[in-house]
Structure formats: structure tokens, C-alpha cells
Amino acid sequence: MKNYQLDILWEIPLAFLSFLFYKIMKWAIGNLFTVYLSLNKEKASQWRVLSQDIINSTLVLPVLMTKGPRWNTHAIIGTLGPFKVKESMTFDREIVDNSAKSWIMVIYSFPSYKTIANITSSNSSSEKWQSVQLEPGRYTIGLRYYNRAETINLPTIKVDEKQLVKSQTIPADINDFYKNLIERKNWFYLALHYYIYTILRLRKWLPESFVKKEYLPVGAPDTDFFYGNLGRGKSLQVELSESILTNYDTYLTLYDRSSLPVFSSEIQQQTQTTEPIENNGFYLIRVRQKSPRSEKLECQTSEKDTSTEQILIREATEKQDAPLSLK
């Protein structure tokens, strides 16, 4: 306990400086990127798919490390815009449904990036084309594919009944760049996200709303998040109830303290234990509904031993005597 107290005493001031640095950089880089998108109209009318080529582009990695630093390593991600709308945006739903068993499309206002609409695979439709009515303005689209098919296409998009972009085929291995993304770690990214590990350590003494705002990505209506810090040399053991295994897709990502991913996996068994993490870091578990459900999810965490953190996830309505235990 004494070592813990001494450790946290010098860590808190550094975390505070990191917090300020992140806010300044997020504002500065975000404004630069907004200007870039506004001026580069050709790029705005093309699908941009997160890939090695995109990561290598000027300014992209700093933008992602300030705008969406909790990398979603489990989804293929495409973005489009900004584009002007007078009345509606329409997309080829058939292409999307054929490309992934599970997906979510989010429409954001521009440049505020406020979420305007969520369309998900769980909102079933037999129509080939699906429309969203929008107020006059500028918007961007974010599309995420989970459980992808062998042939993957981003959809044709129409704005006010005129084609904005045509369908685009995506290579199945486009997410392979995540395997080596940690090699981009440097002092800048570590300084940006140094404070995250600290606030997760101090989570029980901080407002939960503050911790969620700083750590979690923008949520989807069919996704629950579970998260925490993971100390150097520790493993994470994730235990799922039978209901979670049956009715949800569960994805785990481990991040270095710089917020670059070092491990990711879809959890398809009741218990999964990771290898020890090399440096202090944190984890994020995404639990996505396979079909609409109203049950709330809950988790319990404990220290199984000095080298393993354990988290148990179940539906709140499941019996407490179910065959799961934190040991």
C-alpha cells in the first residue's frame, strides 16, 4: 500500500499535465482537420476506409489519436463527407446487409460531430434502399462492419436522390495494419494518453461520468462497454455467462498506455485469459447485441491473484447462483 501511495503521488501531477496537453492538441488538430476536409472537396465525396494507406497519410494518425483513440480493432470502418443535405440521405441497405452480419451506420453533423442518427443491422428492413430524413446542413457518415462476409462492399450513397458516391469493394485483410500499429508509439502519443491509466486507477474516487467521457468512444445503442486499467505484467481473465455467449458478440482490446492497441480478440468461449501485458495499459470490452434485447448487463471485477485481473459479465436478470464465480 505504501508503494502504491508513493507511486500515485508523483503520477497525479504528470497525469494532470497530460490531460491539459490532450485537450489542447485535440482542439488544435481537430480544427486543422476540419479545415482540411472543408477545402478538400474531392476527398469528401469518396469513401475513406481505415487502412495502412490512410494511417500513413499526413495528419491522419494524430487526428485519430485525439478524436477516437480507443481503436475499434474488430470492425472495418469507413467514413464519408462532409456533404450538404437539403432533405435526405439514402443508402443501399442490401449491399450493407450482404457485407456484414452486424453493422452500424452513424450520421454526424459537421463540423460539431454531434450524433444525428444511428442505423443498425438489428433494425431489420426488407427494402433495398433505406432513407434518413435530415434537416438542411452538412453531415458526415461513419460505417462499421462486424462479422464480415467474404466479399465486403461499402454502399452507394445518394443525397437528395442524387448519387454522392458509388459502391466500393474492400480487401478482406484491410485491418491487418492493427498488428503493427504499436510500432508507431512515441513520446507524443504517450504524453497525450498518459492520464488515462491514472484516472482508471483512481476510478472509484472520481465521478463515473468524467471517467466515461474521457475513456469511452461514442456509444452505439446496441453496445455495452466494460473497461479498466491493467498493470504491467498482468493478465486479464474475461468470464462470460451462457446468455452473453449466446445472445451477444463480445470483443476485447488491450491498449498500451499510449492508447495504441497491443492485443484484440473476439471472445467465443466462456473464459479467456490474455498473455501478460508488457507495459501499464488498459482494456475495453465491447458487448454487442446479436438481436434487440432489453436486458441490462452487469460486471464484477476482482484480482484473481497478484498477476491476473478478472472480470465477469452477465445479464442482470441471470441468477446469482449461475455457474460463474470470481475466484
N, C-alpha and C positions, 0 to 999 in steps of 0.2 A: 504493500500500500504506500509506503514511504517513497519508493522509487517512482510509483505512479504519480504521486503528488508533485515530486520534483520535476518529472518529465512534463507534466501538463503545465507547470508554471512557466517554463520557457517556451512551450509550444503555443500558448494562447496569444502572446503578442505577435508572433510570426503569422499565426492564422488571421489575426485582425488585419495585418498589412496585406496578406494575400487576398482577403475579402475586398479591401479597397481597390487593390490592383485589378482584380477581376471585374469589378463594377465599372472602373474607368475604361478598361480595354473592351468590355462588352459594348459600351456606349460608342467608343471611337470606331471600332472595327465594324460594328453594326451600321453606323451611319455611312461609312465608306462603301460597304456592300450595297446599301440601299441606293446610293448614287450610281454605283456600277450597274445595278440591274435597271435603273431608270434610263440610263444612257445607252445600254447595250440591248437595243430592242430586238435584234436578231436572236440573241440567246434567250430572251424572254418568251419567244414563241416556239421553243424547242424543249422536248423532254430532256431533263438533266438527271442522269442516273448515277447515284453514288457509286464510285468505282475508283480504281487506281488512277486512271487518267484525270478524273475530276479532282481527286485529292492532290495530284501533282500541279494543278492549276494555281496560278497566283492568287493569294488571299483566301482560298477555299478552306484550307485546314484551320487557320486562325478563326475564320468565321464559324466553322462547325464546333471548334473548341470553346467558343463563347456563346453561341446560340443554342447548340444541342450537344453538350459534352458527354451526356450519358448514352454513348453509342448503342444503337439498336443493331446488334450484330446478327440478329436472327431473321431480319426482313430485308428484302430487296426494296430500295427506296428510290422513288422518282419524284422530281419536283418540276413545276411548270409555272411560268409567269414572271413578273406581274402582267396582267392583261386587263383591258377595260371591258366592263359588262354594263349593258343597259337593262336587261331583263332576266336572262337565264344563261346557265351553263349546262351543257348536255354531254354525257359521255357514253361510250359503247360498253354497256354493262356486260354483254355477252363475252367480250374479249377479256374483261377483268375476271369474271367467274371462271372462264376456261384457263386462266393463267395461275390461279391460286385457290386453294380450298378456303383460306382465311385471308381477309384483306380489310384495309380501312383507307378511305379517302377523306382528307380533311381540307376544307376550304378556309383560307385565311384572308382577312382584309389586308390591304397593303397601303402604307408601309407599317401599320401598327401591329400586324401579325396577330390580330385577335381572331380566335376561332369562330367562324360563322356557321359552319355545318359539318357534321360527321356522317358519312355514309359507310356502312359496313356490310360484310358478307352475311351477317346474321339477319340483316333487313332484306329478306328474300324478295325477289321480283322475277317475273317471267318475261318482262319487256326487254328487248334488245337494247333500246336506248332509254337512259334514265336522266331526267332533267331536275335541276335545282333552281328554284326561283330566287333571284338575288336583287338587292337594291342597286341602283346605279353606283358604280365605283370601280376601284381597281382591286384585283384579287390574285392570290397565288394558290396553287394546289400542292398538297403532299400526299403521295400514294405509297402505301406499304403493303408488300406481298409476303404472307407467311405460307408455309406448306405448299411450295410452288409446284406447278406441273413441269413436265419435261420441256415443253415449249412455253416460253414466257414472253408476253407482249404487253406493252403499255398501250392504253386505249386511245382511239381517236377522240378528240375533244372538239365540241362545237360551242361557240359563243354567239348568242342571239341568232341561232340557226345557221351560222357561217362557220366553216371548218377553221379551227385555230391551228391544230396540229394533227397529223395522221398517226396511225398506229406504228409502234416501233418494237422490233424484236430485240430481246436482251439475252446475252450469253448466260448459260446456267451457272457458270463459275464466276460471275461478276463480283461476288462477295469475298473472293479469296484474298483480297488485299488486307482484310482484317487480321490475317495470320501474322503479318509482319508490321502492323501499324505501331506496335510498341517501340519499334526502332526509330520512330520519329520523336521520341521523348527527348526533351531538352529542358533547360532551366526555365524558359518562358512558360511552357505548359505546366511544369511543376509549380511555379510561382502562382499561376492562375488558379490552380485547384488544390493547393496545399491546405487551405482552410476546411475543405470538405471533410477530410478524415477527422479533423479536430471536432467539428460540430456533431459528427456522428458519434464520436467518443463521449461527448457531453450531452447527448440527445435527451436523456431523462431530466436534465436541468434546463433545457431550452424549450421555447414554445414549439409544439409539433408543427404548427402552420409555417413557422420560419424554416425549420429543417426541410419540410416537404418542398417549399418554394425554391430553396437553394439546390436541392438534390434531384428531385424527380423531374422527368421530362413532362411535356404536356400530355395529360392523360386521355385515354380513349374510353368511351362509355362501357366497353366490354372487357376492360383490362384492369386487374388489380396489381399493385406493386408492393413488394416486400423487400427490405433493404437494411443495410447496416455496415459497420466498419469491420475490417478483418486485419488483424495484426500480422507483422512479418513472421513467416514460418508457420502460420496457422492454416488449417484446412477448414472447409465448410461442408457440413453434412446436411443435406436437404432431405426431409422426410415428408411424403405426400400421403394423404388419406386416399382410400379407394375411390371416393367420389371425385376428388380432384383429378386423379389419373384418368377417370372415365369421361368426365364432362368438361375438362379444360386442357388447353395446351400450356405447358409450363416451360419457361425459358430462363436460363441463368447466365449472367455475365459477371465476371470478376474484372475489376479495374485496378490498375496501378494508381498510386497517389496522384499522378499527373492526369488521371481520368482517361487514360488510353487502355483499351481492353487487352487483357492477357489470357483470358480463357472464356469460352462460351459453349453452351450445350443446351439442347432440348432434353428435359428430364422425362424419361419414358419408363421409369421404374420407381418403386415405392421409396427406395433410399438410394441416394447418390452422394458420394464423398469426393471432393476435389483434392488435387495434389496441394501441398503447402504452397502458399503464396510467397514469392521471393522478397517483396517489399511491402510496407504498410499500404493498404488499399481499402477497397470497399466492394460491395456486391449489390446487384439489383436483380430481383426475380420478377419476371412478368408472367402473370397468370391470365390467360385469355380464354373466354368462354367459347366453346365449340358451337353452342346454340344459346339463345336467350334464356337466362336464368335470373331469379330474383334473390337467391340466397346470398347472404353476406359471407365473406371469407375472414378467417382469423388465423393468427400465427402465434406460436410460442417460441421463444429463443432461450437457449441456455448454453453454458460452457460444458460440453461433454467431458473434456479433460483439458489439461493445460495447452494442448496442441490442436484442439478441434472445437469449433463453434457449431452449434446445432440449431436448426430451425425446422419447425413442424408447421405445415399448412393444411387446413381443413375448412370445410364449410361450418359455419357457426351452429347449424342445426344438427350436426352429427353428434352422436352420443359420445360423452366424455370417456366412456369405457371402451371406445373403439380400439382395435389392436395397434395403437401407436403410443409411443412413450418417449419422453425426453430422459435419457439415461446419463 
